[in-house]
Each structure stands twice: as C-alpha cells, then as structure tokens.
Amino acid sequence: MDMLTGMRLFAEVVDARSFSEAGRRLGLAASSVSRQVNGLEDALNARLLNRSTRSLSLTHAGEVYYEPVSYTHLTLPTIYSV
C-alpha cells in the first residue's frame, strides 16, 4: 500500500467528513477511498476513524495522526511544484 496515498485520502475523508464526498472531490469511488483508508489503518495497526451508517468521527489515534497528516496533505503539492 502507498502510505502517501493513504495519508492523503485519510486527510480528505476527515476534511469532507464523508467517504462519499472525499471520493467525489478526488474523482474516486467511495469504496476505493474506504479500502485505502482501511489499508492505512492496517499498516499503522490503529483504528483512525469510527464509522457508522450516518456518521464518521476520529478516534483518539485518528486525532493525533490527523494533525501532521493534514499539514503534509496541504504542503506536499507546494513542495512538488518547486
């Protein structure tokens, strides 16, 4: 699994508050986004999101992980464009 892709998708899901909306923003199926985030959780051996049919929330591990990931998610495009 590509960790950077997983990180980017995780940050987008948190920002969008939805797998479906994150998928729409990125032009991906919600199931693909979900699968990638699940792979990230498996790689980290930590649950990052609490999921239910109608809601999505960060776990404590997700809150801790989101801060540096969101920074990376926002700055990587700038770094690559230099």
Backbone as ProteinMPNN parsed JSONL, in Angstrom:
{"seq_chain_A": "MDMLTGMRLFAEVVDARSFSEAGRRLGLAASSVSRQVNGLEDALNARLLNRSTRSLSLTHAGEVYYEPVSYTHLTLPTIYSV", "coords_chain_A": {"N_chain_A": [[0.835, -1.188, 0.0], [0.497, 2.231, -0.762], [1.68, 4.563, 1.285], [1.62, 7.399, 1.288], [-0.532, 7.963, -0.394], [-2.6, 6.814, 1.095], [-2.468, 8.455, 3.367], [-3.122, 10.94, 2.249], [-5.745, 10.441, 1.353], [-6.985, 9.795, 3.774], [-6.799, 12.298, 5.111], [-8.399, 13.811, 3.391], [-10.883, 12.545, 3.695], [-11.42, 13.123, 6.375], [-11.526, 15.933, 6.243], [-13.681, 16.228, 4.478], [-15.607, 14.954, 5.868], [-16.782, 12.587, 5.138], [-16.747, 9.544, 3.32], [-17.908, 9.31, 0.822], [-18.12, 11.986, -0.101], [-15.421, 12.71, -0.081], [-14.499, 10.958, -2.04], [-15.927, 11.963, -4.255], [-14.765, 14.51, -4.482], [-12.206, 13.782, -5.23], [-12.536, 12.283, -7.462], [-12.918, 9.542, -7.232], [-14.266, 6.303, -6.396], [-16.318, 5.857, -3.516], [-15.988, 3.432, -2.214], [-13.413, 2.709, -2.951], [-11.896, 4.702, -1.73], [-12.506, 4.141, 0.938], [-11.378, 1.568, 1.151], [-8.661, 2.154, 0.808], [-8.183, 3.768, 3.079], [-8.741, 1.91, 5.058], [-6.607, 0.182, 4.543], [-4.489, 1.846, 5.276], [-5.019, 2.096, 8.024], [-4.613, -0.577, 8.748], [-1.867, -0.829, 8.12], [-0.79, 0.928, 9.962], [-1.605, -0.271, 12.218], [-3.706, 0.661, 13.786], [-6.862, 1.999, 14.617], [-8.315, 4.639, 12.98], [-10.635, 5.999, 12.406], [-13.994, 6.194, 13.545], [-16.722, 4.553, 12.333], [-20.05, 4.744, 11.252], [-23.324, 4.107, 9.943], [-24.402, 6.633, 9.445], [-22.581, 8.492, 10.392], [-19.265, 9.784, 10.958], [-16.339, 9.792, 12.744], [-13.329, 10.887, 14.348], [-11.056, 8.695, 15.978], [-9.171, 8.63, 19.051], [-6.538, 8.046, 18.312], [-6.75, 8.717, 15.63], [-7.159, 11.484, 15.797], [-4.679, 12.317, 16.811], [-3.023, 11.481, 14.726], [-4.018, 12.888, 12.548], [-3.27, 15.646, 12.623], [-0.383, 16.027, 11.861], [-0.603, 14.753, 9.369], [-2.516, 16.252, 7.983], [-1.156, 18.628, 7.672], [0.968, 17.77, 6.032], [-0.534, 16.927, 3.856], [-1.466, 19.358, 2.905], [0.891, 20.738, 2.287], [2.53, 19.191, 0.583], [1.788, 19.379, -2.248], [2.77, 21.954, -2.812], [5.496, 21.657, -2.312], [6.202, 19.816, -4.29], [5.787, 21.344, -6.556], [7.845, 23.082, -6.817]], "CA_chain_A": [[0.0, 0.0, 0.0], [1.197, 3.505, -0.837], [1.343, 5.302, 2.512], [1.273, 8.791, 0.996], [-1.901, 7.974, -0.908], [-3.467, 6.572, 2.246], [-2.472, 9.662, 4.195], [-3.867, 11.98, 1.527], [-7.157, 10.081, 1.366], [-7.449, 9.942, 5.152], [-6.987, 13.732, 5.361], [-9.545, 14.267, 2.6], [-12.088, 11.997, 4.337], [-11.666, 13.914, 7.587], [-11.94, 17.272, 5.818], [-15.002, 16.136, 3.846], [-16.495, 14.303, 6.844], [-17.528, 11.561, 4.423], [-16.035, 8.81, 2.283], [-18.544, 9.634, -0.456], [-17.73, 13.338, -0.517], [-13.987, 12.659, -0.392], [-14.406, 10.311, -3.337], [-16.394, 12.917, -5.271], [-13.748, 15.558, -4.642], [-10.998, 13.237, -5.842], [-12.876, 11.509, -8.643], [-12.785, 8.128, -6.9], [-15.428, 5.674, -5.753], [-16.256, 5.851, -2.052], [-15.465, 2.126, -1.784], [-11.965, 2.755, -3.145], [-11.372, 5.561, -0.663], [-12.643, 3.371, 2.169], [-10.402, 0.484, 1.108], [-7.336, 2.746, 1.031], [-8.099, 4.185, 4.483], [-8.628, 0.656, 5.817], [-5.227, -0.274, 4.37], [-3.656, 2.713, 6.111], [-5.239, 1.67, 9.409], [-3.927, -1.863, 8.917], [-0.425, -0.586, 8.116], [-0.455, 1.613, 11.218], [-2.119, -1.099, 13.306], [-4.506, 1.555, 14.627], [-8.117, 2.48, 14.044], [-8.268, 6.099, 12.916], [-11.987, 6.536, 12.264], [-15.186, 5.464, 13.958], [-17.669, 4.618, 11.223], [-21.396, 4.199, 11.374], [-24.068, 4.348, 8.717], [-24.672, 8.061, 9.224], [-21.596, 9.425, 10.941], [-17.85, 9.484, 10.875], [-15.619, 10.596, 13.723], [-11.955, 10.474, 14.6], [-10.691, 8.086, 17.242], [-8.073, 9.386, 19.655], [-5.376, 7.839, 17.426], [-7.017, 9.498, 14.428], [-6.922, 12.898, 16.115], [-3.231, 12.504, 16.93], [-2.434, 11.265, 13.408], [-4.537, 13.848, 11.568], [-2.573, 16.94, 12.608], [0.753, 16.057, 10.927], [-1.028, 14.327, 8.032], [-3.192, 17.366, 7.317], [-0.096, 19.561, 7.289], [1.635, 17.156, 4.884], [-1.517, 16.936, 2.765], [-1.561, 20.715, 2.37], [2.168, 21.276, 1.836], [3.192, 18.393, -0.45], [1.653, 19.942, -3.6], [3.647, 23.113, -2.929], [6.861, 21.158, -2.38], [6.407, 19.184, -5.6], [5.698, 22.309, -7.654], [9.087, 23.889, -6.825]], "C_chain_A": [[0.877, 1.248, 0.0], [0.762, 4.363, 0.354], [0.94, 6.745, 2.222], [-0.145, 8.911, 0.449], [-2.89, 7.766, 0.228], [-3.585, 7.781, 3.141], [-3.312, 10.758, 3.552], [-5.363, 11.697, 1.568], [-7.748, 10.204, 2.763], [-7.732, 11.415, 5.462], [-8.203, 14.258, 4.611], [-10.855, 13.778, 3.203], [-12.426, 12.812, 5.582], [-12.163, 15.305, 7.211], [-13.361, 17.271, 5.252], [-16.063, 15.584, 4.791], [-17.33, 13.184, 6.223], [-16.629, 10.869, 3.406], [-16.597, 9.179, 0.91], [-18.108, 10.994, -0.973], [-16.243, 13.386, -0.855], [-13.779, 12.031, -1.763], [-14.831, 11.236, -4.466], [-15.339, 13.987, -5.543], [-12.528, 15.066, -5.417], [-11.261, 12.427, -7.105], [-12.704, 10.013, -8.457], [-14.086, 7.597, -6.317], [-15.23, 5.679, -4.241], [-15.67, 4.537, -1.547], [-13.947, 2.068, -1.924], [-11.294, 3.583, -2.048], [-11.4, 4.796, 0.658], [-11.593, 2.263, 2.249], [-8.989, 1.015, 1.388], [-7.153, 3.171, 2.492], [-8.006, 2.95, 5.381], [-7.211, 0.109, 5.735], [-4.247, 0.544, 5.204], [-3.791, 2.318, 7.573], [-4.541, 0.348, 9.69], [-2.419, -1.673, 9.001], [0.041, 0.062, 9.414], [-0.829, 0.791, 12.445], [-2.895, -0.247, 14.319], [-5.78, 1.946, 13.891], [-8.113, 4.003, 14.118], [-9.65, 6.734, 12.914], [-13.022, 5.601, 12.877], [-16.207, 5.657, 12.85], [-19.006, 4.061, 11.655], [-22.114, 4.548, 10.076], [-24.201, 5.833, 8.418], [-23.61, 9.014, 9.754], [-20.185, 8.874, 10.847], [-17.167, 10.376, 11.9], [-14.219, 10.034, 13.914], [-11.855, 9.751, 15.937], [-9.601, 8.96, 17.859], [-6.821, 9.258, 18.779], [-5.537, 8.647, 16.143], [-6.77, 10.98, 14.639], [-5.43, 13.193, 16.16], [-2.572, 12.416, 15.555], [-2.837, 12.349, 12.408], [-3.715, 15.136, 11.5], [-1.35, 16.942, 11.688], [0.369, 15.649, 9.504], [-1.7, 15.48, 7.296], [-2.174, 18.413, 6.877], [0.622, 19.052, 6.037], [0.739, 17.22, 3.663], [-1.593, 18.314, 2.106], [-0.248, 21.214, 1.773], [2.832, 20.473, 0.726], [2.983, 18.955, -1.864], [2.575, 21.14, -3.83], [5.101, 22.667, -3.076], [7.156, 20.591, -3.761], [6.376, 20.184, -6.751], [6.951, 23.185, -7.771], [10.051, 23.345, -7.843]], "O_chain_A": [[1.891, 1.298, 0.697], [-0.377, 4.826, 0.418], [0.014, 7.262, 2.846], [-0.872, 9.846, 0.787], [-3.901, 8.462, 0.314], [-4.672, 8.102, 3.622], [-4.109, 11.419, 4.218], [-6.162, 12.606, 1.793], [-8.878, 10.664, 2.923], [-8.783, 11.743, 6.011], [-8.958, 15.07, 5.147], [-11.839, 14.519, 3.22], [-13.587, 13.149, 5.813], [-13.122, 15.8, 7.802], [-14.144, 18.186, 5.507], [-17.262, 15.724, 4.548], [-18.422, 12.867, 6.695], [-15.846, 11.519, 2.713], [-15.844, 9.341, -0.05], [-17.767, 11.139, -2.147], [-15.851, 14.041, -1.82], [-12.973, 12.517, -2.557], [-14.18, 11.292, -5.509], [-15.06, 14.322, -6.695], [-11.899, 15.822, -6.158], [-10.328, 11.941, -7.745], [-12.383, 9.296, -9.404], [-14.906, 8.36, -5.806], [-14.111, 5.524, -3.751], [-14.936, 4.526, -0.56], [-13.271, 1.445, -1.105], [-10.253, 3.2, -1.513], [-10.423, 4.807, 1.407], [-10.991, 2.05, 3.302], [-8.22, 0.391, 2.12], [-6.088, 2.958, 3.073], [-7.264, 2.956, 6.363], [-6.668, -0.373, 6.73], [-3.296, 0.005, 5.769], [-2.792, 2.215, 8.284], [-3.942, 0.172, 10.751], [-1.76, -2.278, 9.848], [1.134, -0.222, 9.903], [-0.429, 1.107, 13.566], [-2.76, -0.412, 15.532], [-5.764, 2.192, 12.685], [-7.93, 4.582, 15.189], [-9.822, 7.867, 13.364], [-12.935, 4.38, 12.745], [-16.519, 6.785, 12.471], [-19.082, 3.039, 12.336], [-21.549, 5.219, 9.211], [-24.121, 6.245, 7.26], [-23.73, 10.226, 9.58], [-19.96, 7.675, 10.68], [-17.393, 11.586, 11.919], [-13.967, 8.854, 13.67], [-12.493, 10.147, 16.913], [-9.161, 9.93, 17.241], [-6.127, 10.246, 18.535], [-4.564, 9.199, 15.629], [-6.233, 11.657, 13.762], [-4.971, 14.197, 15.615], [-1.664, 13.19, 15.252], [-2.06, 12.684, 11.515], [-3.492, 15.661, 10.409], [-1.278, 17.791, 10.8], [0.952, 16.145, 8.539], [-1.471, 15.662, 6.101], [-2.325, 19.017, 5.815], [0.854, 19.812, 5.096], [1.196, 17.531, 2.563], [-1.766, 18.419, 0.891], [-0.264, 22.027, 0.849], [3.637, 21.033, -0.019], [3.948, 19.002, -2.627], [3.102, 21.315, -4.929], [5.851, 23.234, -3.871], [8.214, 20.845, -4.336], [6.897, 19.89, -7.826], [7.088, 23.946, -8.73], [11.148, 23.881, -8.004]]}, "name": "protein", "num_of_chains": 1, "seq": "MDMLTGMRLFAEVVDARSFSEAGRRLGLAASSVSRQVNGLEDALNARLLNRSTRSLSLTHAGEVYYEPVSYTHLTLPTIYSV"}
